[in-house]
Amino acid sequence: MEWNGLFGLIYGLLSGFFEFLPVSPQIHQQVFGKIAGLEDPGYGMSLAVHLGALAAVILAYYPKLSKFSRERKIAAQPMRRRKRQPDVVSLMEFRLLRIASVPVILACLLASWLGRYMERLWLIAIFAALNGMLILLPQYLSRANKDARSLSPLDATLTGLGSFLSILPGVSKVGMVTSVASMRGADRQFGLNFAYLLMIPALAALSVGDIGMMIFAESASGVPFFTGVLACIASFAAAFGGIQLMRFLVQKDTLEGFACYNWGIAMFAFIIYLIG
């Protein structure tokens, strides 16, 4: 079946929404494509949904990003010219984000290249089940309340390295970063916000990777331009909603249910693979 505006809309909604949940968007994309009988959309569609999600997280965290910029400008001024002292906590958090973003960017660039070799539904289902186990693991460890004031550069590096597991299709970037942050003692809400801020360089790197693959792999897109635009808009709206939902759920301490969801969607995907 050929791609049209409705399929692009659904694809964008699934991609954007699950990009910011501890559930992989790839498995939903693959299941949807399999059920609808759609051909591979190509890297152009991937670029569209990544750009939509990137715009959403920038909008959601614009006040935080503005504060980082403002405090860094104050810190760069000579002491005698400052009207006030910069917020040390914001500067420390920004420093940790810079450290963690290096492995995150490398992982996302690598994922753009490796992804085409692992787009088998049965394999994605296995990795989605693994994702469920990994996000459940921190729930059995002792809770901590570390934030930017008490996390070390090593903690930030290890948290960023957690994103390398998301190279495996079916494993969530947000899920892995928040899980590793929790294992390193980060407060759950701080860890989620830290993961979302890291999604900015992650999605930027994925977009660059998509463009690179479009050029060198000569695989622009298998869908019409208007369908890609609809997917981008839908991804933006769904991603913004997903961020707000997770901000609410993290306060309610109900994230364990996502592990069961991962196992459920993995089983469903495997059944779809066997039927098809």
C-alpha positions as a printed NumPy array, in Angstrom:
array([[  0.   ,   0.   ,   0.   ],
       [  1.223,   3.515,  -0.827],
       [  1.809,   6.253,   1.716],
       [ -0.774,   9.025,   2.023],
       [ -1.567,  11.896,   4.378],
       [ -3.447,   9.718,   6.893],
       [ -0.601,   7.22 ,   7.146],
       [  1.893,  10.055,   7.541],
       [ -0.221,  11.55 ,  10.329],
       [ -0.419,   8.26 ,  12.228],
       [  3.284,   7.58 ,  11.711],
       [  4.185,  11.038,  13.058],
       [  1.915,  10.648,  16.086],
       [  3.428,   7.281,  17.008],
       [  6.993,   8.461,  16.43 ],
       [  6.732,  11.714,  18.357],
       [  4.723,  10.409,  21.299],
       [  6.826,   7.335,  22.04 ],
       [ 10.114,   9.164,  21.449],
       [  9.715,  10.749,  24.883],
       [  8.414,   7.717,  26.736],
       [ 10.549,   4.825,  28.044],
       [  9.203,   2.851,  25.087],
       [ 10.921,   2.673,  21.716],
       [  9.211,   4.425,  18.795],
       [ 10.855,   2.012,  16.319],
       [  8.743,  -0.948,  17.346],
       [  5.548,   1.069,  16.9  ],
       [  6.729,   2.297,  13.509],
       [  7.52 ,  -1.245,  12.386],
       [  4.258,  -2.727,  13.671],
       [  2.235,   0.05 ,  12.056],
       [  4.029,  -0.391,   8.735],
       [  3.544,  -4.145,   8.873],
       [ -0.179,  -3.96 ,   9.655],
       [ -0.825,  -1.269,   7.031],
       [  1.335,  -3.041,   4.444],
       [  3.461,   0.051,   3.822],
       [  6.839,   0.156,   2.152],
       [  9.939,   1.522,   3.896],
       [  9.377,   5.304,   4.242],
       [ 13.085,   6.088,   3.891],
       [ 15.317,   8.557,   5.703],
       [ 13.272,  11.56 ,   4.597],
       [ 10.386,  10.497,   6.811],
       [ 12.781,   9.749,   9.645],
       [ 14.165,  13.272,   9.306],
       [ 10.652,  14.748,   9.367],
       [  9.637,  13.077,  12.634],
       [ 12.986,  13.824,  14.268],
       [ 12.727,  17.521,  13.393],
       [  9.181,  17.658,  14.768],
       [ 10.253,  16.019,  18.038],
       [ 13.286,  18.325,  18.28 ],
       [ 11.083,  21.41 ,  17.944],
       [  8.756,  20.059,  20.646],
       [ 11.449,  19.464,  23.27 ],
       [ 13.029,  22.859,  22.577],
       [  9.638,  24.524,  23.08 ],
       [  8.902,  22.506,  26.237],
       [ 12.275,  23.382,  27.779],
       [ 12.699,  26.869,  26.355],
       [ 12.555,  28.546,  29.808],
       [ 15.281,  26.194,  31.055],
       [ 17.427,  26.762,  27.969],
       [ 16.989,  30.534,  28.313],
       [ 18.084,  30.345,  31.931],
       [ 21.217,  28.403,  30.971],
       [ 22.084,  31.058,  28.401],
       [ 21.39 ,  33.91 ,  30.81 ],
       [ 23.447,  32.462,  33.667],
       [ 26.38 ,  31.647,  31.393],
       [ 26.431,  35.238,  30.126],
       [ 26.502,  36.543,  33.703],
       [ 29.276,  34.102,  34.644],
       [ 31.346,  35.28 ,  31.66 ],
       [ 31.24 ,  38.901,  32.85 ],
       [ 33.97 ,  40.354,  35.108],
       [ 33.037,  40.354,  38.782],
       [ 32.862,  44.145,  39.014],
       [ 30.333,  44.378,  36.176],
       [ 27.893,  41.799,  37.496],
       [ 24.587,  43.047,  38.858],
       [ 24.144,  39.7  ,  40.589],
       [ 25.934,  36.398,  40.948],
       [ 25.035,  33.634,  38.495],
       [ 22.937,  30.674,  39.581],
       [ 25.602,  28.097,  40.424],
       [ 23.176,  25.154,  40.229],
       [ 22.198,  26.036,  36.647],
       [ 25.845,  26.331,  35.661],
       [ 26.623,  22.956,  37.22 ],
       [ 23.675,  21.332,  35.453],
       [ 24.736,  22.804,  32.11 ],
       [ 28.262,  21.475,  32.653],
       [ 26.913,  17.982,  33.34 ],
       [ 24.75 ,  18.174,  30.207],
       [ 27.766,  19.105,  28.081],
       [ 29.691,  16.124,  29.423],
       [ 26.818,  13.691,  28.894],
       [ 25.967,  15.019,  25.428],
       [ 29.259,  13.79 ,  23.922],
       [ 28.481,  10.049,  24.173],
       [ 24.826,  10.754,  23.36 ],
       [ 25.719,  12.442,  20.064],
       [ 28.161,   9.67 ,  19.143],
       [ 25.537,   7.006,  19.903],
       [ 22.882,   8.733,  17.776],
       [ 25.211,   9.203,  14.82 ],
       [ 26.122,   5.53 ,  15.04 ],
       [ 22.453,   4.564,  15.32 ],
       [ 21.65 ,   6.338,  12.042],
       [ 24.182,   4.135,  10.268],
       [ 23.504,   0.846,  12.069],
       [ 19.719,   1.085,  12.106],
       [ 19.259,  -0.108,   8.535],
       [ 21.011,  -3.396,   9.371],
       [ 18.707,  -4.27 ,  12.279],
       [ 15.219,  -3.41 ,  11.015],
       [ 13.827,  -6.911,  11.5  ],
       [ 10.594,  -7.024,  13.462],
       [ 11.476, -10.153,  15.459],
       [ 14.801,  -8.613,  16.489],
       [ 13.165,  -5.323,  17.482],
       [ 10.65 ,  -7.294,  19.568],
       [ 13.481,  -8.993,  21.478],
       [ 15.174,  -5.663,  22.171],
       [ 11.857,  -4.125,  23.281],
       [ 11.473,  -6.912,  25.861],
       [ 15.033,  -6.17 ,  27.02 ],
       [ 14.101,  -2.491,  27.255],
       [ 11.303,  -3.391,  29.66 ],
       [ 13.707,  -5.239,  31.945],
       [ 16.256,  -2.424,  31.901],
       [ 13.796,   0.327,  32.823],
       [ 12.39 ,  -1.841,  35.624],
       [ 15.809,  -2.547,  37.158],
       [ 16.259,   0.835,  38.95 ],
       [ 12.952,   0.325,  40.763],
       [ 14.601,  -2.403,  42.865],
       [ 17.579,  -0.261,  43.829],
       [ 17.703,   2.171,  46.716],
       [ 16.271,   5.583,  45.887],
       [ 18.439,   8.69 ,  45.963],
       [ 17.865,  12.404,  45.592],
       [ 20.979,  13.664,  43.83 ],
       [ 20.727,  16.629,  41.507],
       [ 23.218,  18.877,  39.705],
       [ 24.837,  19.854,  43.014],
       [ 25.789,  16.311,  43.971],
       [ 26.206,  14.451,  40.659],
       [ 29.785,  14.164,  39.416],
       [ 31.246,  14.364,  35.89 ],
       [ 31.617,  10.581,  36.062],
       [ 27.89 ,  10.253,  36.768],
       [ 27.145,  12.453,  33.751],
       [ 29.49 ,  10.446,  31.526],
       [ 27.965,   7.127,  32.541],
       [ 24.468,   8.529,  32.08 ],
       [ 25.372,   9.632,  28.565],
       [ 26.945,   6.262,  27.824],
       [ 23.617,   4.659,  28.694],
       [ 22.317,   6.033,  25.4  ],
       [ 24.574,   3.579,  23.54 ],
       [ 22.078,   0.846,  24.447],
       [ 19.477,   2.763,  22.421],
       [ 21.482,   1.973,  19.291],
       [ 19.578,  -1.303,  19.447],
       [ 16.189,  -0.778,  17.755],
       [ 13.458,  -1.35 ,  20.296],
       [ 15.433,   0.229,  23.146],
       [ 14.342,   3.697,  24.282],
       [ 16.842,   6.574,  24.574],
       [ 14.813,   8.255,  27.309],
       [ 14.38 ,   4.959,  29.121],
       [ 18.084,   4.126,  29.117],
       [ 19.272,   7.597,  30.148],
       [ 16.764,   7.853,  33.008],
       [ 17.554,   4.302,  34.166],
       [ 21.298,   4.922,  34.296],
       [ 20.732,   8.292,  35.985],
       [ 18.634,   6.533,  38.646],
       [ 21.348,   3.914,  39.137],
       [ 23.824,   6.73 ,  39.695],
       [ 21.593,   8.137,  42.43 ],
       [ 19.782,  10.915,  40.563],
       [ 16.377,  12.053,  41.71 ],
       [ 13.751,  10.601,  39.374],
       [ 12.295,  13.954,  38.32 ],
       [ 15.756,  15.455,  37.826],
       [ 16.795,  12.385,  35.841],
       [ 13.796,  12.687,  33.52 ],
       [ 14.421,  16.395,  32.881],
       [ 18.111,  15.644,  32.347],
       [ 17.18 ,  12.963,  29.789],
       [ 14.841,  15.325,  27.953],
       [ 17.477,  18.046,  27.769],
       [ 19.875,  15.458,  26.349],
       [ 17.267,  14.672,  23.696],
       [ 18.048,  18.038,  22.097],
       [ 21.591,  17.084,  20.979],
       [ 20.372,  13.498,  20.427],
       [ 17.633,  14.491,  17.985],
       [ 19.917,  17.03 ,  16.314],
       [ 22.495,  14.256,  15.782],
       [ 19.819,  11.882,  14.477],
       [ 18.668,  14.558,  12.03 ],
       [ 22.227,  15.057,  10.808],
       [ 22.557,  11.293,  10.462],
       [ 19.313,  11.147,   8.45 ],
       [ 20.582,  13.848,   6.098],
       [ 23.876,  12.032,   5.714],
       [ 22.135,   8.766,   4.888],
       [ 19.873,  10.535,   2.398],
       [ 22.964,  11.835,   0.619],
       [ 25.32 ,   8.873,   0.774],
       [ 22.813,   6.028,   0.759],
       [ 20.717,   7.764,  -1.902],
       [ 17.557,   6.991,   0.046],
       [ 15.688,  10.241,   0.453],
       [ 12.114,   9.139,   1.085],
       [  9.529,   6.759,  -0.205],
       [  6.668,   9.118,   0.674],
       [  5.257,  12.323,  -0.864],
       [  6.538,  15.647,   0.482],
       [  3.139,  16.67 ,   1.885],
       [  2.907,  13.379,   3.787],
       [  6.295,  14.094,   5.336],
       [  5.154,  17.578,   6.387],
       [  2.067,  16.109,   8.059],
       [  4.256,  13.567,   9.844],
       [  6.53 ,  16.371,  11.098],
       [  3.591,  18.395,  12.459],
       [  2.045,  15.317,  14.067],
       [  5.38 ,  14.357,  15.602],
       [  5.728,  17.839,  17.101],
       [  2.249,  17.759,  18.684],
       [  2.554,  14.179,  19.954],
       [  6.059,  14.731,  21.312],
       [  4.954,  17.804,  23.26 ],
       [  2.064,  15.802,  24.706],
       [  4.358,  12.891,  25.578],
       [  6.709,  15.202,  27.476],
       [  3.859,  16.665,  29.53 ],
       [  2.475,  13.189,  30.256],
       [  5.811,  11.92 ,  31.535],
       [  6.291,  15.007,  33.705],
       [  2.963,  14.155,  35.327],
       [  3.606,  10.422,  35.684],
       [  7.064,  10.835,  37.193],
       [  5.462,  12.681,  40.111],
       [  2.907,   9.886,  40.591],
       [  5.583,   7.183,  40.791],
       [  3.84 ,   4.964,  38.227],
       [  6.66 ,   4.337,  35.736],
       [  6.774,   0.594,  36.453],
       [  3.798,   0.097,  34.159],
       [  5.968,   0.979,  31.158],
       [  7.978,  -2.202,  31.68 ],
       [  4.786,  -4.254,  31.258],
       [  3.877,  -2.183,  28.218],
       [  7.256,  -2.957,  26.638],
       [  6.718,  -6.677,  27.153],
       [  3.2  ,  -6.453,  25.778],
       [  4.147,  -4.588,  22.606],
       [  7.13 ,  -6.929,  22.138],
       [  4.821,  -9.977,  22.279],
       [  2.336,  -8.321,  19.918],
       [  5.103,  -7.435,  17.453],
       [  6.411, -11.001,  17.513],
       [  2.915, -12.342,  16.804],
       [  2.567,  -9.891,  13.893],
       [  5.913, -11.127,  12.589],
       [  4.826, -14.788,  12.784],
       [  1.489, -14.085,  11.092],
       [  3.052, -11.998,   8.339]])
